[in-house]
Each structure stands twice: as C-alpha cells, then as structure tokens.
Amino acid sequence: MPVSDKEKSLVWLHGEVKTPSLSIDVRIEAGFLLRRLQQGEKLAMPQSRPMPGIGIRCHELRINDRDLTWRIVYRIESDAIVILDVFEKKTNKTPKNVMDTCKGRLKVYNREIK
C-alpha cells in the first residue's frame, strides 16, 4: 500500500502478522497501531514501551490476545518503521534470544542502508 509523503513506510526485517498464529482481532489492532506509527504518532504504555536494551529508538508493541500476549519489536527511523520481530511473549522478561536476534538484525540493517 502506498503511503503519502508524510507517512513512514513499514520495513519488515522479520516476522509477520497473520492468521492462524494471531487472531483476527490482534491482526486488526496490530494494523491500527502500526498505521498510527506510520503517521508519526508516538505511542506509549500500555500499547508500546521503549526497548533501549535492543537499541536507540527501539520499542515493542504490546497486544493481548485471549490468553496470549504478542509483541512486535520495531525501531523508529526518520522515513520508516522497521519491524525487527513478532513473537508470542510467555514470560514477563523479553527472552535473551529475541533481544540478541533483534540486535543482530539491526546491525545488518544499519550496514545495508549506509
């Protein structure tokens, strides 16, 4: 979908928002929140929280689905919202492997855009 000159593109480095993994309600909420980010809105708790342990301008969308909790890890760029990962969160702490994977994807992204 084309975006206007004032809207940011979505750049998917990993993950997807699809059924059956995510319910239709979560897909709708994720799309709504991502669209708000594309339009330049800054989201805060409870929808989004900063993830400085991954990198600067990194955050996670927090979406509840029945008895599951989904996270979409993203970074805000001047021209894009970069999606680093989509995962089901099972504990209070973000798993180390998710943190490490997202950091690695950012390194590759930074190297390729420069």
N, C-alpha and C positions, 0 to 999 in steps of 0.2 A: 504494500500500500504506500503510495507516495505521501510524503509529508511536506508541509509548507516550509517556506524559508525560515520561519520562526520555530519550527519544531525539530527536535532531535531525532535522528534515526535510531533504530534498535539494531545492535550488533550482537549476534548470538555466537559466543565462543563455545558454548556447550549447553546442553540441556534443552528441553522443550516442554511446552505446556500443552499436554494432550490427554485425551481420554483413551484408555480407561484408567491410567495412573491417577490423574486428577479428575475430580468430579466436574460436572458442567458448571456448578456454582463457583468452584475455585477457578476454573478457566475464565469465567466472566469477571470475577474480582481481580484476577491477575492482569487481564487485559485492561480493565479500567484503571488500575494503579499504574501500569506501565505507560498507558496513554497520558496520565497526569504527569508522569516524569518526563515524557517526551515534550510536553508543553511547557516544561521548565519549572513546574511546581516542586517545591521541596517538601518531601513527606517526612513525618516524624512518628514517634510512638503513638499508637500501637501498630501502625501499618509498616513502619520502616525504622530500622535502627542502624547507627553507624557501625562499621566493622574495621576500625583502624588497624587491627591485627593482620588484616589482609593487605591493606594499602590505603593511601590517601584517596578520598572521595569514594570509598567503598562502603556499601550498605547492604542490608538484606531486607527484602520484603517478607512480611510475616503474614501467612494466610492459613487460617484454620479451616479444616475440612472434616466434618463429623468427628471422628476420633483420631484424626491425623493432623499434623502440623507441617505445612510446606514452607520452604524458604527458596527465594530467588535472590542469589547474590549478584550484585551489579556494581558498576562504577560509573560515576557521572563524568562525562567528558564535555568539552565545550560544544561539540557537534553530535554527540551520540550518548545513548545509554548502552553500556557494554554489559551483556549478560555473561557472567562467569560460571554459574552453576545453578541447577534446580535440583533440590533434594528434599526428601522427607526427613524431618527432624524428629528424632526419637528421644533425645535427652535435653537437659537444659543448656548444655555446653555444645557449641559447634564442634563436630568431630575434627581432630587434627588433620586427618587425611583430606577433608574438604578444604580446610584452611590452606594446606600445602598445595593442593591441586589448583586452587584459585590463584595463589601467588605465582605458581608456575605459568598459568595461562596469561596472567598479566605481563610477565616477563616476555613471553613470546609476542603478545600483542604490542607491547611497547617497542620491541625490536623491529617489528614489521611495519609499524606506522611511521617510524622515524626515517 
